[in-house]
């Protein structure tokens, strides 16, 4: 069976598996990967991670409205 074409809002991702001899080497490679991304790609990655954690349709939690009142006191 043929796979259906991805919808317009889906992206096709390719994953690469790498093997490192130390944690330091792996961390260095990870930093280099992030440095090679454009700012837009980094923001997209953050949005994807946030959607994984909170769900794709997460709206901000309802909060109480801030109220600021200025009260003038009388001098005694």
N, CA, C and O of each residue as an XYZ file, in Angstrom:
304
protein
N       0.836     -1.190      0.000
C       0.000      0.000      0.000
C       0.876      1.247      0.000
O       1.912      1.288      0.663
N       0.466      2.230     -0.724
C       1.180      3.492     -0.748
C       0.780      4.333      0.456
O      -0.371      4.325      0.892
N       1.755      5.051      0.975
C       1.458      5.976      2.065
C       0.814      7.219      1.494
O       1.210      7.694      0.429
N      -0.179      7.753      2.194
C      -0.775      9.003      1.703
C       0.231     10.139      1.823
O       1.105     10.129      2.690
N       0.093     11.096      0.955
C       0.972     12.256      1.002
C       0.742     13.008      2.304
O      -0.391     13.086      2.779
N       1.812     13.567      2.895
C       1.620     14.316      4.132
C       0.736     15.533      3.909
O       0.765     16.154      2.847
N      -0.049     15.864      4.930
C      -0.883     17.067      4.836
C       0.020     18.281      4.802
O       1.210     18.194      5.107
N      -0.548     19.409      4.432
C       0.251     20.619      4.286
C       0.904     21.051      5.590
O       1.945     21.707      5.557
N       0.321     20.702      6.748
C       0.883     21.153      8.020
C       1.799     20.117      8.667
O       2.291     20.338      9.774
N       2.031     19.006      8.004
C       2.941     17.992      8.526
C       4.298     18.150      7.855
O       4.391     18.503      6.679
N       5.326     17.886      8.610
C       6.666     17.953      8.048
C       7.261     16.560      8.036
O       6.958     15.729      8.893
N       8.092     16.324      7.074
C       8.766     15.040      6.962
C      10.129     15.203      7.616
O      10.884     16.115      7.278
N      10.439     14.322      8.548
C      11.688     14.416      9.285
C      12.572     13.210      8.992
O      12.087     12.088      8.848
N      13.855     13.456      8.906
C      14.829     12.376      8.771
C      15.669     12.379     10.047
O      16.124     13.431     10.497
N      15.867     11.220     10.613
C      16.637     11.118     11.840
C      17.962     10.432     11.552
O      18.042      9.511     10.740
N      18.985     10.893     12.224
C      20.304     10.305     12.109
C      20.709      9.792     13.477
O      20.565     10.491     14.480
N      21.208      8.585     13.515
C      21.691      8.012     14.765
C      23.211      8.079     14.741
O      23.848      7.638     13.785
N      23.784      8.637     15.805
C      25.236      8.739     15.893
C      25.716      8.073     17.174
O      24.994      8.033     18.170
N      26.916      7.559     17.146
C      27.508      6.902     18.300
C      28.709      7.722     18.751
O      29.551      8.100     17.937
N      28.786      7.996     20.058
C      29.864      8.801     20.604
C      30.648      7.989     21.625
O      30.127      7.056     22.237
N      31.899      8.362     21.792
C      32.743      7.623     22.736
C      32.680      8.204     24.141
O      33.173      7.588     25.085
N      32.078      9.386     24.293
C      31.962      9.982     25.631
C      30.765     10.921     25.661
O      30.256     11.353     24.627
N      30.333     11.224     26.887
C      29.231     12.178     27.044
C      29.656     13.563     26.584
O      28.862     14.296     25.994
N      30.908     13.924     26.851
C      31.411     15.243     26.441
C      31.355     15.401     24.926
O      30.959     16.448     24.412
N      31.759     14.339     24.214
C      31.717     14.386     22.747
C      30.279     14.521     22.254
O      30.014     15.259     21.306
N      29.357     13.816     22.890
C      27.943     13.898     22.505
C      27.391     15.293     22.781
O      26.650     15.837     21.962
N      27.746     15.878     23.932
C      27.277     17.231     24.247
C      27.836     18.254     23.272
O      27.129     19.175     22.863
N      29.103     18.100     22.896
C      29.710     19.004     21.922
C      28.975     18.928     20.584
O      28.680     19.951     19.967
N      28.686     17.712     20.150
C      27.969     17.530     18.876
C      26.571     18.130     18.952
O      26.098     18.731     17.988
N      25.906     17.970     20.099
C      24.567     18.544     20.258
C      24.616     20.066     20.185
O      23.784     20.684     19.521
N      25.592     20.673     20.870
C      25.729     22.142     20.793
C      25.991     22.596     19.364
O      25.431     23.600     18.923
N      26.840     21.865     18.628
C      27.120     22.211     17.233
C      25.848     22.104     16.377
O      25.612     22.927     15.492
N      25.046     21.089     16.655
C      23.783     20.948     15.921
C      22.879     22.151     16.165
O      22.305     22.694     15.221
N      22.747     22.571     17.421
C      21.900     23.723     17.728
C      22.469     24.999     17.116
O      21.712     25.843     16.637
N      23.786     25.149     17.126
C      24.404     26.338     16.529
C      24.190     26.388     15.019
O      24.130     27.470     14.434
N      24.076     25.224     14.390
C      23.911     25.204     12.938
C      22.474     25.532     12.516
O      22.218     25.790     11.339
N      21.537     25.523     13.472
C      20.139     25.837     13.162
C      19.946     27.341     13.043
O      20.652     28.126     13.676
N      18.994     27.721     12.235
C      18.620     29.132     12.160
C      17.761     29.455     13.390
O      17.219     28.541     14.011
N      17.630     30.721     13.747
C      16.757     31.063     14.875
C      15.326     30.553     14.683
O      14.685     30.129     15.645
N      14.829     30.594     13.457
C      13.485     30.094     13.180
C      13.369     28.599     13.433
O      12.357     28.131     13.955
N      14.398     27.852     13.066
C      14.391     26.410     13.311
C      14.409     26.109     14.809
O      13.747     25.180     15.273
N      15.171     26.902     15.555
C      15.211     26.709     17.011
C      13.858     27.004     17.643
O      13.409     26.277     18.529
N      13.206     28.074     17.183
C      11.877     28.396     17.708
C      10.870     27.301     17.366
O      10.024     26.952     18.189
N      10.962     26.764     16.157
C      10.068     25.676     15.753
C      10.282     24.451     16.635
O       9.323     23.777     17.012
N      11.539     24.164     16.964
C      11.844     23.034     17.839
C      11.247     23.249     19.231
O      10.694     22.322     19.822
N      11.360     24.460     19.747
C      10.774     24.773     21.055
C       9.255     24.609     21.003
O       8.656     24.071     21.934
N       8.638     25.070     19.925
C       7.181     24.942     19.787
C       6.771     23.470     19.742
O       5.757     23.088     20.326
N       7.552     22.652     19.053
C       7.237     21.219     18.985
C       7.379     20.558     20.350
O       6.530     19.758     20.744
N       8.454     20.890     21.080
C       8.644     20.321     22.412
C       7.528     20.755     23.358
O       7.049     19.965     24.171
N       7.118     22.019     23.245
C       6.037     22.517     24.092
C       4.723     21.796     23.773
O       3.959     21.454     24.675
N       4.472     21.571     22.484
C       3.251     20.870     22.081
C       3.258     19.430     22.581
O       2.214     18.894     22.953
N       4.436     18.804     22.592
C       4.528     17.444     23.130
C       4.198     17.413     24.615
O       3.557     16.480     25.099
N       4.634     18.430     25.326
C       4.433     18.478     26.780
C       3.017     18.896     27.141
O       2.405     18.296     28.025
N       2.487     19.911     26.475
C       1.207     20.503     26.865
C       0.056     20.186     25.924
O      -1.090     20.527     26.213
N       0.342     19.551     24.822
C      -0.708     19.270     23.848
C      -0.712     20.335     22.764
O      -0.329     21.477     23.016
N      -1.141     19.974     21.559
C      -1.071     20.913     20.441
C      -2.037     22.094     20.551
O      -1.772     23.158     19.991
N      -3.143     21.923     21.258
C      -4.139     22.992     21.337
C      -4.127     23.688     22.691
O      -5.132     24.266     23.105
N      -2.989     23.634     23.382
C      -2.906     24.203     24.720
C      -3.036     25.719     24.672
O      -2.267     26.407     24.001
N      -4.003     26.206     25.382
C      -4.138     27.653     25.549
C      -3.583     27.993     26.926
O      -3.487     27.129     27.798
N      -3.233     29.212     27.105
C      -2.727     29.573     28.423
C      -3.829     29.370     29.446
O      -5.012     29.560     29.160
N      -3.425     28.987     30.620
C      -4.389     28.719     31.686
C      -5.110     30.015     32.056
O      -4.496     31.082     32.094
N      -6.398     29.922     32.326
C      -7.113     31.137     32.715
C      -6.555     31.662     34.035
O      -6.263     30.889     34.947
N      -6.414     32.942     34.123
C      -5.838     33.560     35.314
C      -6.763     34.647     35.815
O      -7.635     35.138     35.098
N      -6.552     35.000     37.045
C      -7.299     36.118     37.586
C      -6.796     37.405     36.942
O      -5.606     37.552     36.664
N      -7.698     38.311     36.716
C      -7.323     39.579     36.113
C      -6.619     40.426     37.158
O      -7.044     40.489     38.311
N      -5.555     41.065     36.751
C      -4.855     41.952     37.681
C      -5.651     43.234     37.852
O      -6.151     43.813     36.887
N      -5.754     43.657     39.090
C      -6.482     44.888     39.382
C      -5.551     45.786     40.180
O      -4.988     45.375     41.195
N      -5.401     46.979     39.722
C      -4.557     47.949     40.404
C      -5.445     49.089     40.873
O      -6.153     49.714     40.083
N      -5.396     49.346     42.166
C      -6.200     50.435     42.712
C      -5.276     51.388     43.451
O      -4.416     50.972     44.227
N      -5.465     52.641     43.199
C      -4.691     53.659     43.913
C      -5.630     54.323     44.897
O      -6.666     54.878     44.530
N      -5.246     54.252     46.136
C      -6.069     54.847     47.192
C      -5.295     56.014     47.775
O      -4.151     55.864     48.205
N      -5.931     57.182     47.786
C      -5.282     58.335     48.390
C      -5.719     58.428     49.844
O      -6.909     58.436     50.157
N      -4.745     58.496     50.707
C      -5.028     58.565     52.132
C      -5.090     60.016     52.567
O      -4.388     60.869     52.024
N      -5.928     60.288     53.542
C      -6.001     61.639     54.087
C      -4.893     61.806     55.111
O      -4.553     60.885     55.853
N      -4.342     63.011     55.127
C      -3.321     63.314     56.140
C      -4.001     63.570     57.467
O      -5.078     64.162     57.525
N      -3.369     63.126     58.515
C      -3.922     63.358     59.859
C      -3.294     64.513     60.539
O      -3.652     64.831     61.673
